[in-house]
Amino acid sequence: MRELNPEHVKAAIEYCGHAPFSKLISFRLTALEKGGVSRLELDLQDKHMNPEGGPHGGVYAIMVDEAAWWAVYAALDEDAAHTTVDLHVDDLGKAMGGTLYAEARVKKMGRTICLAECDVRDACGKLLVHGTSKLMVVPGLATVAQTMAKLGLSPVPPKFMEV
Amino acid sequence: MRKLNPEHVAAAIAYSAQVPFLKLAAVCLTGLEDGGISRMELTLDERHMNPEGGPHGGVYATLVDSATWWAVYAALQEDVGHTTLDLHVDDLGRALGGTLFVEGRCVKLGRTICQAEAFIRDESGKLVVHGTSKLMVVPGIPTISQAAEKTGPGPMPPKYLD
């Protein structure tokens, strides 16, 4: 099995941290793992909350959308790019604050359509949200490496190592 | 059909404008209409975008989540609160920029479970996203009138005209 190159994972985490939307919402990619796993965290702040209490539903949806995208990224060939086709979010519990932890896993890596699922938990491990997303591999779409080159970031190390 | 009180709608729009997350994402509620219709707008700027191009999927999801919530609000009786159970977003096209226009519609107002849908279009009228959401009427959770009284804007005018 090919292993993800830890240097590439580091560059991807940094790249995600530079994205305007991740800065706006304050989520951070913390890990990519082999076989299509991603981990994302978000420290809840006042800006995420509804006046009636609890985080806005958009916060959960953003985490599922983003984590699912990165889970597929972690399993995708180096020269391929993908985009989200749909997103489904089930709200299962209420977060009282603190840090939210999202873990997404690829369930099916298709040649064109991929399915990923995601759990969002609070710091106690309580399941708050389960979500799924379908993503499509699109020939010709800009890859992360191409976008990084365009943005003038240093060249990204190879994604996979043969072991 | 009960008529929404325009003064209540104006107060709801003002309430929504001070919701921290909607302010953060620059999402504006622009209208509530009789029978469970909501309208929202978002003018895309750099902070909504992916480095690879196009708005982040979370922007669409936030719009569907909010517009469906407000669509059910526009049909719900005055003294009950409701919360989102699930959310489904289908990406159907790509917005190139400008303003996104969202229409939320309550398609079923149940005693406990409600279903709403939302359409997101760009300035040319192209359908970019269709979404649905199920929402639950929950006795005892705060209504926005109660939250408005507690958090600042103050009491809201009655929701419906006689």
Interface residues (C-beta under 8 A of the other chain):
Chain A: Y15 H18 A19 P20 F21 K23 L24 I25 D46 K47 H48 M49 N50 P51 E52 G53 P55 H56 G57 G58 V59 A61 I62 D65 E66 W69 A81 T83 T84 V85 D86 L87 H88 V89 D90 D91 L141 A142 V144 T147 L151
Chain B: Y15 Q18 V19 P20 F21 L22 K23 L24 A25 E46 R47 H48 M49 N50 P51 E52 G53 G54 H56 G57 G58 V59 A61 T62 D65 S66 W69 G81 T83 T84 L85 D86 L87 H88 V89 D90 D91 I141 P142 T143 I144 Q146 A147 A148 K150 T151
